[in-house]
């Protein structure tokens, strides 16, 4: 059976929403890019799971995260793959409107693909758009929620414009209907690698697995350096920030090394460490399954 290989490796800098039809950059997007250019913030090795600390220390130069948006987008790609079982963003997501305070949302079609009918992990990442300033850290980097809102809207429009061009080939955003199934997680060069198998909707081989990269514009490809696509014919692997996806937790009884953790279990009051500071998790005000190490 043929699978597709996709690796999202943290290489640094803020993501730029780039598609086949580039949308004008907003002032918020420029602010995020200027922040990255002025000096990116390297994640503290303490923010990695304990078993990953040595690897993280050696890879910090590769893991710069600018305004936090690149890793949030990568985490969204991972959650979408696991919960919705595909990457079809213009069908499963809706661009923000005034009614949603310009927040990108899941559609009814997207929610229907999740076993809980809500896509709790994907929704929790989307709810980061509502975060108050200086409240959410991803690997020690403060997330700029306004930039996340702007980037998701820009990326959705880039994805839609590209798909409307029709035709075949990379330049036209063609990709087969597919199915993604979570396979495993393991320590990655910068964080936790999630691996998925990719097949046709009937479980057969994909004719052109490399074309799945055309569905990643919504998640910041190709400008998001966390998305380094390659088709190996074996696996689909994504390397987002630890804690944002419901996979790869530390052992029971240890102090969880994550600034932000999403979980269906109640983590309030449990030990955590963020940027080298040990404290406890507190429930976020924007989503009941999101916990902040504060």
N, C-alpha and C positions, 0 to 999 in steps of 0.2 A: 504494500500500500504506500502511495506517495504522500508525503506531508510537506509542509512549507516551513522554511526557517526564517525567523524574524527576531533580531536582537535589538533591544532598546538599551543602549549603553550610555551612562552618564558621562558626557565629555565636557560639559560646562557651558556657561553663558545662557542668557535668557532666550526663550523660544520666540521666533517670529512666525506669524501665520502666513505661510507661503503656499499658494496653490497654483493651478494652471492659469487662473485669472487673479492676479494679485489685487487685493482690496487696499485702498488707501489706508495708511496707518493712522490710528487715532493718537491724540496727545498722551493718553494713558499708556499706549503701547510704546511710544517713544520714550516715556518716562522709565518704563521697565527696561528698555534696551540701554538707555543712558546709565541706569543704575548698574547694569552688568558691565558696561564699558568702563565705568569709573572704578570698578574694583569688586569682583564677585566675592561672596562670603563662602569660605570652605566649610563643609559640615564637620562637626566635631566627631572624632572616632567614637566618643561615648554614646552618640546617637544611634550607633549600629547595634544589632543584637550582639551579646557578649561573644558568641562563637564567630562573629564576623569582624571583630575589632582589628586584628592584625591585617587582614586584607584591606579594610577600610583605611587604615593608616597609610598604607602604601599607595592607595588609589585616590587620595584626597584631591590631588591636582586634576584628576579626571572628573570629579564630581561637583564642581562649582554649579550653583543652582540659581544664580541671579536673584529674581524676585519670587522664587518658589513656584512659579507657573509651570516651567518645564516638567518638573517631577510630578506635579499635580495632574498634568495632562497624561503623562505616562501611566500614572496610577489609574486614571479613568479608562485608559485603553485596556489595562489589565482587568479591571472590574467588569468592563463591558464584555470582554472575551469570556470571562468565567460565568457571569450571570445571564447575559443575553445570548451567548453562544455564537456571536458573529460580530463583524464590524460593518454596520450599515447605518452610519450616523445620520444621514439626511432623512431616514425613515424612523429611526428609533429616538432621535432627539429633535427638539424644536428650538429654533433660534429665539433669543430673548425679545420680548415686546414690553411696551409700557405697562401692560397688565401684570407682568412677572418681574417688574423692576429691572428689566433687561437681562434677567438671569436665564441662561439656557436650561431647558427642562427636558425630562423624558416624555415621550408621547405615550398615548394609550397602547399603541402597537408595541413600543419598546417594553413597557411594563408587563404586557401580557406574555412576554417571552421568559419572564423570571418566575421561578417556582413560588415565590411569596407574593407575586402580583405587584410588588413595589420596587424590586431591585435595590434592596436596602444599602448595599455597599456602594453601588453606582450613585444612588441618591445622596448618600453621605458625602461623597466627593463633590457632587454638584452643589451641595449646600455650603461648601467652603466659599462659594461666591458671596454668601451673606455675612461672612466673618467681619467683625469689627477690626479696625486698624490695630496692628501689633498684638494680635491675640493668638494667631496660629503660626507655629513654626514647623517647617518640614526639613528635617536633618539640620536643625539649628538655624535655618534661613527663614526670616519672617516672610510669610506669604502676603503678597499684595493682592487682596481680593478684587479690587477694582480692575487690575490688569487681567486677572483671570476671567472676569465677566467680559471684558473687551476682547480678549484673545479667543474665547469660545465663540463669540458671535462672529468675529472675523473669520475664524477657521471654518465654521459651519457654512458661511456664505462662499468661501473659497471652494469647499467641497461640493456644494450645490452647483456653482457655476461651472466647475470642471465636469461634473457628471452630465450637465445639460448639453455639453458639446457633442455628446454621442460618439459613434464610431468605435474604433478599436485601437489598441496600442496604449503605451504609457501616457502619451500626451492627452488622451481622451478619458482618463480615469476609469477605464474598463476593469472589471474584476468579476470573477464568477461568483454566483451564489454559493455560500460555503457554510461550514459548521465548525466551530471551535470547541474543543473539549479540554478542560483542565487535565493536565497530566501529572505535573510534579513541581516542587519548588526546591531551590538549592541556593547556596551562597554564590553571589556573583562578583564581578570585578569591583563594582561600586556598591551593590546592595543585594536584594533578593531576586533571583531570577525565577520567573514563573514560566512554565513550559506548557504549551497546548499542542494538540494534534489538530491539523486542519484538513478537512475532506470536503467533498461535495455534500449537498444536503441529504443525499441518499446514502452517504458513507463511502462513496467511491473515490477514485483519484481525481485530483484537480488537474485540469489540462495545463494551466499556466499559474502555478502557485505564486510565482514572483509578482503577479499582478495585484495581489492583496495589499501591497504597499500603497496602491491608489486609494484605498479606503482609510488611510491614516492621515490625510490632510486635516481632518477635524481635530486630531490629537497633536497637531503642530508640525507634521512632516511637510517638507524636508528640513525646515528651519530649526525644529526642535532637535538638538543634538542628543537628547535622550533616545531619540528614535533613529537608530542606525540599522536600516533594513537590509537583510540579506536572505536570499532563498537558498537554503542548503539541501532541501529535499528530505529533511528529517524531522525538524521541530519548529515550533513557534515559541520564541522566548522573549519575555518582557522583563525589564529590570527597573521597576519604579522604586520610590522611597519606601523603606520598611515602615510598616504600621498602617499604611493607607488601604491595604488590601487584606482581606481576611484569610491570610495564609502566612506561614513562616513565623510563628510566635516563639518566644523564649519559653523555657521550661517553667512549670508551676513552682512557685516559691522564690523565683529570682526577681530581681528588680529590672523591669522592662526598659530597655534603652530605646526610647522613641519619644519625640516631642509631641507627636499627635498619633493616636491609635484609634482605629475603628473596630468595633466589636459588638456582637449581639449580647455578650456577657457583660454584666455590670462590673466595670473596672474602677469605679469611684473609690478613692481611698487606697488603692493599691500602689505599691512602690514603683517609681519610674525615675528615669534620669534624662535630662535634656541639656545640651551644651555643657556637660560636666557637672550639672547641679542635680542632686538627688532630692526628690520631693514625692508627691503623690498625684495620681490622675484625678482630674475634676471633669464632670460632664459638661460638654459644650452647650451653649444656649441655642445653637443653630440646628443641632441634630442630636437626637437621643442616643445614637450609637457612636458618637464621636467623643473622645476623651482627650483632654489637653493636659500635658504634664506641666503644671504650674505651681 
